[in-house]
Amino acid sequence: MVWGAIAGAVLGGVSSVIGGSSKNRAARKQASAQNKYNKKVYEFQLEEQERKYDYAVETLEIQKRNDERNLQFQEANLVQRYNYGMGVRQYEQNQANRAYDQSIARAFQQQEYNQIAEKFALVDQDRLLHEQLIDLAFDQTESLLEYRRAAAGLGLKQRQALAGARTEAQATRVSGLKAQGAAAARGVGGRSAAKNIQGIVAETGARQAAIVDELMFNQENTAVDFANLNNQFIIDQVGLEFSADSARFSDMSARNKIRVQALQAAIQAEASIALKPEIAPPLPKPFALPRAEYAEVFKPGIPPPPMKEVAAQTNLFAAGLSGAVSGAQMGASISSSFGSSGGGTGGYGSNVKTGGINYSGAFSGGSYGSGLTGSSGGYTAPSLQIGSGTNYFF
């Protein structure tokens, strides 16, 4: 019984020390590997963090350059539009000035034409008035000549009538004297001769009186003709004077019309002058576009290194001592079981418990291991629990 306990203690202690040492080596190896991995991960994260920071900084610089180029492009576009607008403004002003100068030149040309046309119109009017006055002068001269001719004809007629009356009176008187001489020559005397002579004288006197009366009638007719001629001459002269006055009035009216037309043409020529152009107000000068402010990229700090993993170590002394105690108990239990039963029929295992391990049913019917529940022979290895709760199987 004692030797069984000793043997169990030795075996249990040795096996526990060996198993604990093996577990410690495995734990240290695993902890070392984990620390190396954590270090690599830490270094990789540091590199990735630095790369991300550099990438963010480069991205910000690219964004700044792109924004600056975009703003410069917009400012250049504004300047180009300003220059183009000012060029259009100057071009339109130049066009307006040219149109204004052209309108002034055309107005002066039109005014010169109007003045020339007015002079020609006045010259034509002078010629027309001159022709009218010449016609009136010709008519007046013709009327005067006609009057003189008619007056001369009436005077000649009057003189002819007077000369004819004188001639006829002289012929009558001669004829009477002849008749008296003939009567006297016949030698008739007395009262018959006197009466005959008286008759001849009376006949001569009557003839002379008739000649005088006819001369007087002719003189009166000539005087009436002279009066009619003078009246007609006066009427003609008054008519000619009225015609001259009418020609002068017509000439005055025509000249006034010419002046009015010239004034109207001058007004129209002046009205054709365009309004003097004024240059449009200048375009607003382009200004620099506002620049955006950028926040600096946050530079993260260096994180603390990963905590080193410490392998859980089994106390070999405690494991050996516990394994020895458990082995001693198992050995003593087995020795006592063999001693009491003498190879009996299965009283072992009814309630065998060693070191907190229940072996009930482990042995039955005197057959070892028939009731073990291991993976191969039905045996379940006892477990050792030390402090931390780690299970170590052996």
Residue pairs with C-beta under 8 A, 6 or more apart in sequence:
1 332
1 335
1 336
1 339
3 331
3 335
4 331
4 332
4 334
4 335
5 328
5 329
5 331
5 332
5 335
6 328
6 331
7 327
7 331
8 326
8 327
8 328
8 329
8 330
8 331
8 332
8 334
9 324
9 325
9 327
9 328
9 331
10 324
10 327
11 327
11 331
12 323
12 324
12 325
12 326
12 327
12 328
12 330
13 320
13 321
13 323
13 324
13 327
14 320
14 323
15 323
15 327
15 394
16 319
16 320
16 322
16 323
16 324
16 326
16 384
16 392
16 394
17 316
17 319
17 320
17 323
18 394
19 319
19 392
19 393
19 394
20 314
20 315
20 316
20 319
20 320
20 392
21 314
21 316
23 314
23 390
23 392
24 311
24 313
24 314
24 316
27 311
27 312
27 313
28 311
28 313
29 311
30 311
31 308
31 309
31 310
31 311
32 311
34 309
35 306
35 308
35 309
38 306
38 308
38 309
39 305
39 306
41 306
42 303
42 305
42 306
45 303
46 302
46 303
49 300
53 297
53 299
53 300
56 297
57 297
60 294
60 296
60 297
63 294
64 294
67 291
67 292
68 291
71 289
71 291
74 289
75 286
75 288
75 289
78 286
79 286
81 286
82 283
82 284
82 285
82 286
85 283
86 282
86 283
89 279
89 280
89 282
89 283
90 279
92 280
93 277
93 279
93 280
96 277
97 277
99 274
99 277
100 273
100 274
100 275
100 276
100 277
103 272
103 273
103 274
104 273
106 269
106 272
107 269
107 270
107 272
107 273
110 265
110 268
110 269
110 272
111 265
111 266
111 269
114 262
114 265
114 266
114 269
115 262
117 262
117 265
118 258
118 259
118 261
118 262
121 258
121 261
121 262
122 255
122 258
125 251
125 254
125 255
125 258
128 251
128 254
129 247
129 248
129 251
132 243
132 244
132 247
132 251
133 244
133 247
136 240
136 243
136 244
136 247
139 236
139 240
139 243
140 236
140 237
140 240
143 233
143 236
143 237
143 240
144 233
147 229
147 230
147 232
147 233
147 236
150 225
150 229
151 226
151 229
154 222
154 225
154 226
154 229
155 222
157 218
157 222
157 225
158 218
158 219
158 222
161 214
161 215
161 218
161 219
161 222
162 215
162 219
165 211
165 212
165 214
165 215
165 218
168 207
168 211
169 207
169 208
169 211
169 212
172 204
172 207
172 208
172 211
173 204
173 208
175 204
176 200
176 201
176 203
176 204
176 207
179 200
179 203
179 204
180 197
180 200
180 201
183 193
183 196
183 197
183 200
184 193
184 197
188 196
312 388
312 390
314 386
314 390
314 392
315 386
315 387
318 386
318 387
319 384
319 386
319 392
322 355
322 384
322 386
323 384
323 394
325 355
326 354
326 355
326 357
326 382
326 384
329 354
329 355
330 354
330 355
330 382
333 352
333 354
333 359
337 347
337 348
337 352
337 363
340 347
341 347
341 348
341 366
343 366
344 366
345 365
345 366
346 363
346 364
346 365
346 366
346 367
348 362
348 363
348 364
348 366
349 359
349 360
349 361
349 362
349 363
349 364
349 371
350 360
351 360
352 358
352 359
352 360
352 362
352 363
353 359
353 360
354 382
355 382
357 382
357 383
361 371
362 369
362 371
362 372
362 379
363 369
363 370
363 371
364 370
364 371
369 377
369 378
369 379
370 378
371 378
372 378
372 379
372 380
373 379
373 380
374 380
374 381
381 393
381 394
383 391
383 392
383 393
384 391
384 392
384 394
385 391
386 392
